[in-house]
Amino acid sequence: MTVVNSPNLKNQNSETIGYSTKEFSLNKINLLEIDGKGDFLCPNCQATISPDDESEEGYSILEPKVKNNTLQGLLIRCNNCSNKILLTGFPALENI
């Protein structure tokens, strides 16, 4: 799996993430680097993805990554362009 970080975010490190899916490219977005209420643009098509969208019209949840009962990451797919996005930063959000 190749991880491509979103160009508008601070951290540009690539890494391999252990998900039980086939090889694919994805964008990685750290939620701690997002201003506002958590909305962000799909790095591929610029569609707005909002955590308030419970209908899954804008995105679909593909796979959570849980370790020791703590959410480590969330793999989602933009429903506009099918781009896969890995959301990170959940453990640190618990301390806010």
Residue frames relative to the residue before (quaternion, step in Angstrom):
aa qw qx qy qz dx dy dz
M 1.0000 0.0000 0.0000 0.0000 0.00 0.00 0.00
T 0.2095 -0.7606 0.6034 0.1158 3.56 -0.95 0.84
V 0.1942 -0.7770 0.5912 0.0951 3.56 -0.82 1.01
V 0.0787 -0.7789 0.6221 0.0137 3.56 -0.80 1.06
N 0.3139 -0.7641 0.5341 0.1797 3.55 -0.59 1.14
S 0.5679 -0.5914 0.4513 0.3523 3.53 -1.16 0.64
P 0.4937 -0.7088 0.4146 0.2865 3.61 -0.77 0.96
N 0.6950 0.4765 -0.2963 0.4496 3.62 1.10 -0.42
L 0.6101 0.5358 -0.3607 0.4589 3.59 1.23 0.23
K 0.6502 -0.5737 0.3521 0.3523 3.57 -1.21 0.59
N 0.7532 0.4003 -0.2146 0.4759 3.60 0.72 -1.06
Q 0.0737 -0.8271 0.5572 0.0055 3.58 -0.58 1.13
N 0.3851 0.7329 -0.4820 0.2866 3.63 1.15 0.44
S 0.2840 -0.7323 0.5933 0.1761 3.56 -1.03 0.84
E 0.0517 0.7940 -0.6042 0.0440 3.54 -1.11 0.62
T 0.4407 -0.6568 0.5364 0.2944 3.52 -1.31 0.28
I 0.1665 -0.7836 0.5957 0.0579 3.55 -0.89 0.99
G 0.3849 -0.7529 0.4903 0.2112 3.58 -0.87 0.92
Y 0.1787 0.7473 -0.6156 0.1752 3.54 -0.23 1.30
S 0.4786 -0.7087 0.4505 0.2563 3.55 -1.05 0.72
T 0.4830 0.6440 -0.4502 0.3864 3.57 1.00 0.80
K 0.6485 -0.5023 0.3885 0.4198 3.57 -1.28 0.15
E 0.6781 -0.4747 0.3689 0.4228 3.58 -1.32 0.23
F 0.2181 0.7511 -0.6036 0.1548 3.57 -0.95 0.90
S 0.4547 -0.6424 0.5346 0.3076 3.55 -1.28 0.31
L 0.0279 0.7939 -0.6069 0.0227 3.53 -1.11 0.66
N 0.4214 -0.6530 0.5598 0.2875 3.51 -1.33 0.25
K 0.2434 -0.7581 0.5912 0.1286 3.53 -1.09 0.77
I 0.0246 -0.7908 0.6112 -0.0211 3.56 -0.84 1.03
N 0.2555 -0.7506 0.5954 0.1298 3.55 -0.79 1.11
L 0.4227 -0.7418 0.4658 0.2325 3.58 -0.56 1.16
L 0.5975 0.5743 -0.3621 0.4267 3.60 1.17 -0.46
E 0.6908 0.4713 -0.2729 0.4757 3.58 1.21 -0.41
I 0.5648 0.5855 -0.3826 0.4380 3.60 1.28 0.15
D 0.3246 -0.7335 0.5662 0.1897 3.56 -0.90 0.95
G 0.7448 0.4204 -0.2908 0.4290 3.56 -1.23 0.41
K 0.7710 -0.3840 0.2830 0.4219 3.53 -1.18 -0.66
G 0.7122 -0.4709 0.2573 0.4526 3.59 1.21 0.28
D 0.4716 0.6447 -0.4619 0.3856 3.58 1.25 0.03
F 0.0604 0.7765 -0.6266 0.0270 3.56 -1.13 0.66
L 0.4826 -0.6536 0.5025 0.2958 3.54 -1.29 0.35
C 0.5230 -0.5863 0.5075 0.3537 3.54 -1.10 0.70
P 0.4542 -0.7093 0.4619 0.2778 3.61 -0.72 0.98
N 0.6742 0.5027 -0.2922 0.4554 3.60 1.18 -0.45
C 0.8449 0.1503 -0.0418 0.5117 3.61 0.67 -1.07
Q 0.4406 -0.7322 0.4146 0.3129 3.60 1.34 -0.05
A 0.3542 0.7069 -0.5250 0.3150 3.62 1.16 0.46
T 0.4639 -0.6730 0.4981 0.2894 3.59 -1.03 0.75
I 0.1025 -0.7590 0.6419 0.0375 3.53 -0.94 1.01
S 0.0605 -0.8261 0.5590 -0.0379 3.54 -0.63 1.19
P 0.4660 -0.6692 0.4962 0.2980 3.59 -0.98 0.79
D 0.6023 0.5669 -0.3507 0.4392 3.59 1.26 -0.32
D 0.5694 0.5907 -0.3781 0.4288 3.62 1.27 -0.24
E 0.0688 -0.8303 0.5530 -0.0058 3.57 0.01 1.31
S 0.5690 0.6134 -0.3720 0.4019 3.59 1.27 -0.19
E 0.3121 -0.7616 0.4881 0.2905 3.58 1.28 -0.41
E 0.2831 0.7481 -0.5414 0.2589 3.58 1.03 0.77
G 0.7423 0.4180 -0.2217 0.4744 3.59 0.94 -0.87
Y 0.8045 0.0164 0.0250 0.5931 3.57 1.09 -0.65
S 0.2454 -0.7319 0.6116 0.1732 3.54 -1.33 0.32
I 0.3967 -0.6842 0.5563 0.2548 3.56 -1.05 0.78
L 0.2215 -0.8001 0.5485 0.0998 3.56 -0.72 1.10
E 0.8030 -0.1729 0.1663 0.5456 3.58 0.78 -0.99
P 0.2602 -0.7387 0.5955 0.1790 3.60 -0.88 0.90
K 0.2364 -0.7234 0.6281 0.1620 3.56 -1.23 0.55
V 0.0023 -0.8184 0.5703 -0.0710 3.57 -0.38 1.30
K 0.0091 0.7749 -0.6314 0.0275 3.56 -1.02 0.89
N 0.8373 -0.0280 -0.0308 0.5452 3.59 -0.73 1.09
N 0.6651 -0.5387 0.2744 0.4383 3.57 0.96 0.98
T 0.6035 0.5123 -0.3707 0.4857 3.59 1.21 0.53
L 0.4330 -0.6918 0.5154 0.2613 3.55 -0.88 0.96
Q 0.1991 -0.8031 0.5570 0.0720 3.59 -0.63 1.18
G 0.7924 -0.1007 0.1097 0.5916 3.56 1.05 -0.76
L 0.1812 -0.7634 0.6115 0.1022 3.52 -1.28 0.37
L 0.2152 -0.7678 0.5940 0.1069 3.54 -0.71 1.12
I 0.0006 0.8011 -0.5967 0.0471 3.56 -0.70 1.14
R 0.2644 -0.7328 0.5999 0.1821 3.56 -1.32 0.25
C 0.4190 -0.6652 0.5591 0.2633 3.55 -0.96 0.90
N 0.3551 -0.7613 0.5034 0.2023 3.60 -0.71 1.03
N 0.5825 0.5764 -0.3775 0.4312 3.58 1.25 -0.18
C 0.8374 0.1298 -0.0258 0.5303 3.62 0.87 -0.96
S 0.4479 -0.7162 0.4153 0.3377 3.61 1.35 -0.05
N 0.3424 0.7280 -0.5132 0.2992 3.61 1.20 0.41
K 0.3069 -0.7399 0.5701 0.1827 3.57 -0.99 0.84
I 0.0884 -0.7985 0.5952 -0.0186 3.54 -0.92 1.03
L 0.2154 -0.7577 0.6044 0.1194 3.56 -0.91 0.96
L 0.1814 -0.7753 0.5994 0.0824 3.57 -0.65 1.14
T 0.0431 -0.7893 0.6125 -0.0094 3.57 -0.88 0.99
G 0.5988 0.5989 -0.4156 0.3318 3.57 -1.34 0.04
F 0.4153 0.7466 -0.4500 0.2600 3.60 1.23 0.00
P 0.6474 0.5161 -0.3636 0.4269 3.70 0.79 -0.77
A 0.6698 0.4935 -0.3034 0.4645 3.60 0.96 -0.81
L 0.6129 0.5636 -0.3550 0.4252 3.61 1.09 -0.63
E 0.5860 0.5874 -0.3737 0.4148 3.60 1.14 -0.55
N 0.6942 0.4806 -0.2651 0.4657 3.60 1.17 -0.56
I 0.5707 0.5989 -0.3821 0.4119 3.59 1.27 -0.06
